[in-house]
């Protein structure tokens, strides 16, 4: 979850659900990485990325 935060993802989850997931993984109740990933995927929203295209200058064609 820290990596999501460090990479700019917005968190949208219940603190109790987060705690329950951490305990379930630590206890070995959830071992399949796909199951963990699916639960994490619904809690985070990807950051908006700049398309790399920008308009700058005065519009007269000069660089």
Phi and psi in radians as a Rosetta constraint file:
Dihedral C 1 N 2 CA 2 C 2 CIRCULARHARMONIC -1.082 0.35
Dihedral N 2 CA 2 C 2 N 3 CIRCULARHARMONIC -0.696 0.35
Dihedral C 2 N 3 CA 3 C 3 CIRCULARHARMONIC -1.141 0.35
Dihedral N 3 CA 3 C 3 N 4 CIRCULARHARMONIC -0.643 0.35
Dihedral C 3 N 4 CA 4 C 4 CIRCULARHARMONIC -1.048 0.35
Dihedral N 4 CA 4 C 4 N 5 CIRCULARHARMONIC -0.830 0.35
Dihedral C 4 N 5 CA 5 C 5 CIRCULARHARMONIC -1.074 0.35
Dihedral N 5 CA 5 C 5 N 6 CIRCULARHARMONIC -0.793 0.35
Dihedral C 5 N 6 CA 6 C 6 CIRCULARHARMONIC -1.132 0.35
Dihedral N 6 CA 6 C 6 N 7 CIRCULARHARMONIC -0.446 0.35
Dihedral C 6 N 7 CA 7 C 7 CIRCULARHARMONIC -1.673 0.35
Dihedral N 7 CA 7 C 7 N 8 CIRCULARHARMONIC 0.244 0.35
Dihedral C 7 N 8 CA 8 C 8 CIRCULARHARMONIC 1.490 0.35
Dihedral N 8 CA 8 C 8 N 9 CIRCULARHARMONIC 0.169 0.35
Dihedral C 8 N 9 CA 9 C 9 CIRCULARHARMONIC -1.287 0.35
Dihedral N 9 CA 9 C 9 N 10 CIRCULARHARMONIC 2.490 0.35
Dihedral C 9 N 10 CA 10 C 10 CIRCULARHARMONIC -1.542 0.35
Dihedral N 10 CA 10 C 10 N 11 CIRCULARHARMONIC 2.366 0.35
Dihedral C 10 N 11 CA 11 C 11 CIRCULARHARMONIC -1.562 0.35
Dihedral N 11 CA 11 C 11 N 12 CIRCULARHARMONIC 2.322 0.35
Dihedral C 11 N 12 CA 12 C 12 CIRCULARHARMONIC -2.427 0.35
Dihedral N 12 CA 12 C 12 N 13 CIRCULARHARMONIC 1.277 0.35
Dihedral C 12 N 13 CA 13 C 13 CIRCULARHARMONIC -2.557 0.35
Dihedral N 13 CA 13 C 13 N 14 CIRCULARHARMONIC 2.860 0.35
Dihedral C 13 N 14 CA 14 C 14 CIRCULARHARMONIC -1.504 0.35
Dihedral N 14 CA 14 C 14 N 15 CIRCULARHARMONIC 2.296 0.35
Dihedral C 14 N 15 CA 15 C 15 CIRCULARHARMONIC -1.043 0.35
Dihedral N 15 CA 15 C 15 N 16 CIRCULARHARMONIC -0.631 0.35
Dihedral C 15 N 16 CA 16 C 16 CIRCULARHARMONIC -1.151 0.35
Dihedral N 16 CA 16 C 16 N 17 CIRCULARHARMONIC -0.690 0.35
Dihedral C 16 N 17 CA 17 C 17 CIRCULARHARMONIC -1.146 0.35
Dihedral N 17 CA 17 C 17 N 18 CIRCULARHARMONIC -0.677 0.35
Dihedral C 17 N 18 CA 18 C 18 CIRCULARHARMONIC -1.090 0.35
Dihedral N 18 CA 18 C 18 N 19 CIRCULARHARMONIC -0.813 0.35
Dihedral C 18 N 19 CA 19 C 19 CIRCULARHARMONIC -1.055 0.35
Dihedral N 19 CA 19 C 19 N 20 CIRCULARHARMONIC -0.787 0.35
Dihedral C 19 N 20 CA 20 C 20 CIRCULARHARMONIC -1.070 0.35
Dihedral N 20 CA 20 C 20 N 21 CIRCULARHARMONIC -0.706 0.35
Dihedral C 20 N 21 CA 21 C 21 CIRCULARHARMONIC -1.122 0.35
Dihedral N 21 CA 21 C 21 N 22 CIRCULARHARMONIC -0.792 0.35
Dihedral C 21 N 22 CA 22 C 22 CIRCULARHARMONIC -1.051 0.35
Dihedral N 22 CA 22 C 22 N 23 CIRCULARHARMONIC -0.775 0.35
Dihedral C 22 N 23 CA 23 C 23 CIRCULARHARMONIC -1.140 0.35
Dihedral N 23 CA 23 C 23 N 24 CIRCULARHARMONIC -0.718 0.35
Dihedral C 23 N 24 CA 24 C 24 CIRCULARHARMONIC -1.112 0.35
Dihedral N 24 CA 24 C 24 N 25 CIRCULARHARMONIC -0.714 0.35
Dihedral C 24 N 25 CA 25 C 25 CIRCULARHARMONIC -1.184 0.35
Dihedral N 25 CA 25 C 25 N 26 CIRCULARHARMONIC -0.788 0.35
Dihedral C 25 N 26 CA 26 C 26 CIRCULARHARMONIC -1.099 0.35
Dihedral N 26 CA 26 C 26 N 27 CIRCULARHARMONIC -0.609 0.35
Dihedral C 26 N 27 CA 27 C 27 CIRCULARHARMONIC -1.425 0.35
Dihedral N 27 CA 27 C 27 N 28 CIRCULARHARMONIC -0.109 0.35
Dihedral C 27 N 28 CA 28 C 28 CIRCULARHARMONIC 1.440 0.35
Dihedral N 28 CA 28 C 28 N 29 CIRCULARHARMONIC 0.186 0.35
Dihedral C 28 N 29 CA 29 C 29 CIRCULARHARMONIC -1.275 0.35
Dihedral N 29 CA 29 C 29 N 30 CIRCULARHARMONIC -0.514 0.35
Dihedral C 29 N 30 CA 30 C 30 CIRCULARHARMONIC -2.131 0.35
Dihedral N 30 CA 30 C 30 N 31 CIRCULARHARMONIC 1.940 0.35
Dihedral C 30 N 31 CA 31 C 31 CIRCULARHARMONIC -1.968 0.35
Dihedral N 31 CA 31 C 31 N 32 CIRCULARHARMONIC -0.426 0.35
Dihedral C 31 N 32 CA 32 C 32 CIRCULARHARMONIC -1.310 0.35
Dihedral N 32 CA 32 C 32 N 33 CIRCULARHARMONIC 2.148 0.35
Dihedral C 32 N 33 CA 33 C 33 CIRCULARHARMONIC -1.071 0.35
Dihedral N 33 CA 33 C 33 N 34 CIRCULARHARMONIC -0.578 0.35
Dihedral C 33 N 34 CA 34 C 34 CIRCULARHARMONIC -1.104 0.35
Dihedral N 34 CA 34 C 34 N 35 CIRCULARHARMONIC -0.693 0.35
Dihedral C 34 N 35 CA 35 C 35 CIRCULARHARMONIC -1.154 0.35
Dihedral N 35 CA 35 C 35 N 36 CIRCULARHARMONIC -0.696 0.35
Dihedral C 35 N 36 CA 36 C 36 CIRCULARHARMONIC -1.151 0.35
Dihedral N 36 CA 36 C 36 N 37 CIRCULARHARMONIC -0.790 0.35
Dihedral C 36 N 37 CA 37 C 37 CIRCULARHARMONIC -1.083 0.35
Dihedral N 37 CA 37 C 37 N 38 CIRCULARHARMONIC -0.702 0.35
Dihedral C 37 N 38 CA 38 C 38 CIRCULARHARMONIC -1.108 0.35
Dihedral N 38 CA 38 C 38 N 39 CIRCULARHARMONIC -0.687 0.35
Dihedral C 38 N 39 CA 39 C 39 CIRCULARHARMONIC -1.214 0.35
Dihedral N 39 CA 39 C 39 N 40 CIRCULARHARMONIC -0.665 0.35
Dihedral C 39 N 40 CA 40 C 40 CIRCULARHARMONIC -1.207 0.35
Dihedral N 40 CA 40 C 40 N 41 CIRCULARHARMONIC -0.624 0.35
Dihedral C 40 N 41 CA 41 C 41 CIRCULARHARMONIC -1.053 0.35
Dihedral N 41 CA 41 C 41 N 42 CIRCULARHARMONIC -0.575 0.35
Dihedral C 41 N 42 CA 42 C 42 CIRCULARHARMONIC -1.416 0.35
Dihedral N 42 CA 42 C 42 N 43 CIRCULARHARMONIC -0.183 0.35
Dihedral C 42 N 43 CA 43 C 43 CIRCULARHARMONIC -1.680 0.35
Dihedral N 43 CA 43 C 43 N 44 CIRCULARHARMONIC -0.189 0.35
Dihedral C 43 N 44 CA 44 C 44 CIRCULARHARMONIC -2.258 0.35
Dihedral N 44 CA 44 C 44 N 45 CIRCULARHARMONIC 2.496 0.35
Dihedral C 44 N 45 CA 45 C 45 CIRCULARHARMONIC -1.944 0.35
Dihedral N 45 CA 45 C 45 N 46 CIRCULARHARMONIC 2.263 0.35
Dihedral C 45 N 46 CA 46 C 46 CIRCULARHARMONIC -1.094 0.35
Dihedral N 46 CA 46 C 46 N 47 CIRCULARHARMONIC 2.510 0.35
Dihedral C 46 N 47 CA 47 C 47 CIRCULARHARMONIC -1.201 0.35
Dihedral N 47 CA 47 C 47 N 48 CIRCULARHARMONIC 2.652 0.35
Dihedral C 47 N 48 CA 48 C 48 CIRCULARHARMONIC -1.286 0.35
Dihedral N 48 CA 48 C 48 N 49 CIRCULARHARMONIC 2.186 0.35
Dihedral C 48 N 49 CA 49 C 49 CIRCULARHARMONIC -1.753 0.35
Dihedral N 49 CA 49 C 49 N 50 CIRCULARHARMONIC 2.478 0.35
Dihedral C 49 N 50 CA 50 C 50 CIRCULARHARMONIC -1.237 0.35
Dihedral N 50 CA 50 C 50 N 51 CIRCULARHARMONIC 2.353 0.35
Dihedral C 50 N 51 CA 51 C 51 CIRCULARHARMONIC -1.229 0.35
Dihedral N 51 CA 51 C 51 N 52 CIRCULARHARMONIC -0.189 0.35
Dihedral C 51 N 52 CA 52 C 52 CIRCULARHARMONIC 1.565 0.35
Dihedral N 52 CA 52 C 52 N 53 CIRCULARHARMONIC -0.189 0.35
Dihedral C 52 N 53 CA 53 C 53 CIRCULARHARMONIC -1.689 0.35
Dihedral N 53 CA 53 C 53 N 54 CIRCULARHARMONIC 2.259 0.35
Dihedral C 53 N 54 CA 54 C 54 CIRCULARHARMONIC -2.460 0.35
Dihedral N 54 CA 54 C 54 N 55 CIRCULARHARMONIC 2.679 0.35
Dihedral C 54 N 55 CA 55 C 55 CIRCULARHARMONIC -1.917 0.35
Dihedral N 55 CA 55 C 55 N 56 CIRCULARHARMONIC 2.150 0.35
Dihedral C 55 N 56 CA 56 C 56 CIRCULARHARMONIC -2.452 0.35
Dihedral N 56 CA 56 C 56 N 57 CIRCULARHARMONIC 2.954 0.35
Dihedral C 56 N 57 CA 57 C 57 CIRCULARHARMONIC 1.649 0.35
Dihedral N 57 CA 57 C 57 N 58 CIRCULARHARMONIC -3.061 0.35
Dihedral C 57 N 58 CA 58 C 58 CIRCULARHARMONIC -1.582 0.35
Dihedral N 58 CA 58 C 58 N 59 CIRCULARHARMONIC -0.082 0.35
Dihedral C 58 N 59 CA 59 C 59 CIRCULARHARMONIC 1.498 0.35
Dihedral N 59 CA 59 C 59 N 60 CIRCULARHARMONIC 0.120 0.35
Dihedral C 59 N 60 CA 60 C 60 CIRCULARHARMONIC -1.710 0.35
Dihedral N 60 CA 60 C 60 N 61 CIRCULARHARMONIC 0.188 0.35
Dihedral C 60 N 61 CA 61 C 61 CIRCULARHARMONIC 1.552 0.35
Dihedral N 61 CA 61 C 61 N 62 CIRCULARHARMONIC -0.113 0.35
Dihedral C 61 N 62 CA 62 C 62 CIRCULARHARMONIC -1.424 0.35
Dihedral N 62 CA 62 C 62 N 63 CIRCULARHARMONIC 2.669 0.35
